[in-house]
Amino acid sequence: MSRKLVILTEGHTNPHTAKTASCIIRYRRDEVVALLDGTQAGKTTQELLAVGGDVPVVATLDEAAGANTLLLGIAPPGGKIPGPWRAIILDAISRGMNVLAGLHDFLTDDAEFVAAAEKHGVTLTDVRKNEERTIARRVGIRDDCLRVLTVGHDCSVGKMLTSVELTNALKARGHKAKFIATGQTGIMVEGDGCPIDRVISDFVSGSVEKMILQHQQNDILIVEGQGSLVHPSYSAVTLGLLHGSLPQAMIMCYEVGRHCITGVEHVKIPPLAKIIELNEMMASLTQPSRVIGIAMNSRRVSADEAELERERVRAELGLPVCDVIRHGPDELVDAILKFKECDEWKMVSK
Amino acid sequence: MSRKLVILTEGHTNPHTAKTASCIIRYRRDEVVALLDGTQAGKTTQELLAVGGDVPVVATLDEAAGANTLLLGIAPPGGKIPGPWRAIILDAISRGMNVLAGLHDFLTDDAEFVAAAEKHGVTLTDVRKNEERTIARRVGIRDDCLRVLTVGHDCSVGKMLTSVELTNALKARGHKAKFIATGQTGIMVEGDGCPIDRVISDFVSGSVEKMILQHQQNDILIVEGQGSLVHPSYSAVTLGLLHGSLPQAMIMCYEVGRHCITGVEHVKIPPLAKIIELNEMMASLTQPSRVIGIAMNSRRVSADEAELERERVRAELGLPVCDVIRHGPDELVDAILKFKECDEWKMVSK
């Protein structure tokens, strides 16, 4: 039975909070029947999330004919299930729908949801649930597999989206590339991966290294970054991922016009050049590693403003720059392939 | 009923692996009846662990008269219970002893241990068990509380011991100081704290910040460091702790003669000056923070060699240096108090 999704974003349908919904619609369009948000019913996802074309926004599950799975479409800080959503989730279960979630609050730890699911014979899936207990050992890592990590100046700037676009473009050019998903949305898109922000901190690097070892028969791994080295709340996740994935190259992702750190708005984001320096220092402890391109997220500015910014950053940093959605990913794909052809990254001394 | 401990280190009684045992004996000597290790029976803990005086090493629980609690005295990578220990733990439970552990493998998740404990009416305690779900917010942090974090060039170099010695010495000089325990052994010594290497990675900084907020009525907090920013396996824990505790000053801990990273021995430890630079860069993103002294662990070298090394490092780094056990902590305590008197650290811009 193929998955037919109704995506729940009730009261939270904006591009920032509903990024899980946006990405699933972008990359799993065929599976999406409707978005459920009674406060926005009658619109399309294109209008609200700038993606999905005519995917309808509906007010009730009755209007999502054919859907067999309710997907919780948000990723709020702390990952809690919004209180008003409980009734909707229970309603979906009672209609025989499976429920798929990526929150820190697990459906499968909730006695009421579990009892309802048993009664109606449906499956509850918590993408973030894991029992990772692997310690990073730095053994068996292949020197001939290029690992590219997306890093960022903040959380929620487009690292996952950039990673998927780069992987798809590399595949389209005939390269053996694989997207390594490290967050709940990436996992829902790719079908495998590890939710590293939910892994016990001692095992973050190890759980990433495990994925690298599993997939290094590919020529290029594009590893989904998380958070930011300068994020006061989530830098642990970021550094564990950096040291576990051992990238030879990094793509720096940032959002044009963002100056304060998400969730800690009284803290200013340092300049991009400084964040690049920090990432290169922390990534280069045991092998050379450098930022080879910039993925700008220009969704909040006009095409003209984006072009000016692109030129400014290119000139300032001397690196390729593009918005993978607005401009397409080719400039960064070229940068990755050019880097792959040079021998710089093969001089590994783990 | 006061706690009377028999400490289990069967087959693992060396200063490195049995660091939980060593620290409990050092700081909770009154509570310790004996160490249990049949492979070393008849010796004293002083001979094996260089601490504890005449605390006996025994081969069976029969020889630990009066003990009411079995404490698991090791902290191996990954935190698993050694297979041969199961029978000893079950024996202790059947004798009516409580069991106290700090491993990643929880006693309270083990059906056989739980059933035995219920049958015999004893308590199983897993110090590392936690449900931390706090996100760091950087709100409400007092500018008049000096936070000193112990950092290191590797794991297991003496950060916990240094932190306790500094806190005790500050208290002895009449200062209102508090040791913030962040690991299982520190928690067993102090009686409170948070096992941050067992916290879900998204919440590491938040769980540390929570302790800072709880205890900032003190003048000085000495925060127990974990791992190292350059440790490929555990740097996530280290950076989360650094950003969660927001130290204005750091004490760099290192072991004389250690050149390779514990558990990843094919990776060399960078020079101390480089590690200091990395810690200062990562700690200074939102406020000034610097390393103000060096805690050397000289257990593997002679007194003369230690003195030469001390002079060498003092000259190289221009910082106070001492081994808090061999030389006493006064030089570092002076450095902390001198730093506290200057106004440098009060210029906070979180």
Boltz contact constraints between the chains, C-beta under 6 A:
constraints:
  - contact:
      token1: [A, 77]
      token2: [B, 135]
      max_distance: 6.0
  - contact:
      token1: [A, 78]
      token2: [B, 135]
      max_distance: 6.0
  - contact:
      token1: [A, 135]
      token2: [B, 77]
      max_distance: 6.0
  - contact:
      token1: [A, 135]
      token2: [B, 78]
      max_distance: 6.0
  - contact:
      token1: [A, 135]
      token2: [B, 233]
      max_distance: 6.0
  - contact:
      token1: [A, 136]
      token2: [B, 232]
      max_distance: 6.0
  - contact:
      token1: [A, 136]
      token2: [B, 233]
      max_distance: 6.0
  - contact:
      token1: [A, 138]
      token2: [B, 232]
      max_distance: 6.0
  - contact:
      token1: [A, 138]
      token2: [B, 264]
      max_distance: 6.0
  - contact:
      token1: [A, 197]
      token2: [B, 201]
      max_distance: 6.0
  - contact:
      token1: [A, 197]
      token2: [B, 202]
      max_distance: 6.0
  - contact:
      token1: [A, 198]
      token2: [B, 200]
      max_distance: 6.0
  - contact:
      token1: [A, 199]
      token2: [B, 201]
      max_distance: 6.0
  - contact:
      token1: [A, 200]
      token2: [B, 198]
      max_distance: 6.0
  - contact:
      token1: [A, 201]
      token2: [B, 197]
      max_distance: 6.0
  - contact:
      token1: [A, 201]
      token2: [B, 199]
      max_distance: 6.0
  - contact:
      token1: [A, 201]
      token2: [B, 201]
      max_distance: 6.0
  - contact:
      token1: [A, 201]
      token2: [B, 204]
      max_distance: 6.0
  - contact:
      token1: [A, 201]
      token2: [B, 236]
      max_distance: 6.0
  - contact:
      token1: [A, 201]
      token2: [B, 237]
      max_distance: 6.0
  - contact:
      token1: [A, 202]
      token2: [B, 197]
      max_distance: 6.0
  - contact:
      token1: [A, 204]
      token2: [B, 201]
      max_distance: 6.0
  - contact:
      token1: [A, 204]
      token2: [B, 236]
      max_distance: 6.0
  - contact:
      token1: [A, 205]
      token2: [B, 233]
      max_distance: 6.0
  - contact:
      token1: [A, 230]
      token2: [B, 285]
      max_distance: 6.0
  - contact:
      token1: [A, 232]
      token2: [B, 136]
      max_distance: 6.0
  - contact:
      token1: [A, 232]
      token2: [B, 138]
      max_distance: 6.0
  - contact:
      token1: [A, 232]
      token2: [B, 243]
      max_distance: 6.0
  - contact:
      token1: [A, 233]
      token2: [B, 135]
      max_distance: 6.0
  - contact:
      token1: [A, 233]
      token2: [B, 136]
      max_distance: 6.0
  - contact:
      token1: [A, 233]
      token2: [B, 205]
      max_distance: 6.0
  - contact:
      token1: [A, 235]
      token2: [B, 239]
      max_distance: 6.0
  - contact:
      token1: [A, 235]
      token2: [B, 243]
      max_distance: 6.0
  - contact:
      token1: [A, 236]
      token2: [B, 201]
      max_distance: 6.0
  - contact:
      token1: [A, 236]
      token2: [B, 204]
      max_distance: 6.0
  - contact:
      token1: [A, 236]
      token2: [B, 236]
      max_distance: 6.0
  - contact:
      token1: [A, 236]
      token2: [B, 239]
      max_distance: 6.0
  - contact:
      token1: [A, 236]
      token2: [B, 240]
      max_distance: 6.0
  - contact:
      token1: [A, 237]
      token2: [B, 201]
      max_distance: 6.0
  - contact:
      token1: [A, 239]
      token2: [B, 235]
      max_distance: 6.0
  - contact:
      token1: [A, 239]
      token2: [B, 236]
      max_distance: 6.0
  - contact:
      token1: [A, 239]
      token2: [B, 239]
      max_distance: 6.0
  - contact:
      token1: [A, 240]
      token2: [B, 236]
      max_distance: 6.0
  - contact:
      token1: [A, 243]
      token2: [B, 232]
      max_distance: 6.0
  - contact:
      token1: [A, 243]
      token2: [B, 235]
      max_distance: 6.0
  - contact:
      token1: [A, 264]
      token2: [B, 138]
      max_distance: 6.0
  - contact:
      token1: [A, 267]
      token2: [B, 286]
      max_distance: 6.0
  - contact:
      token1: [A, 285]
      token2: [B, 230]
      max_distance: 6.0
  - contact:
      token1: [A, 286]
      token2: [B, 267]
      max_distance: 6.0
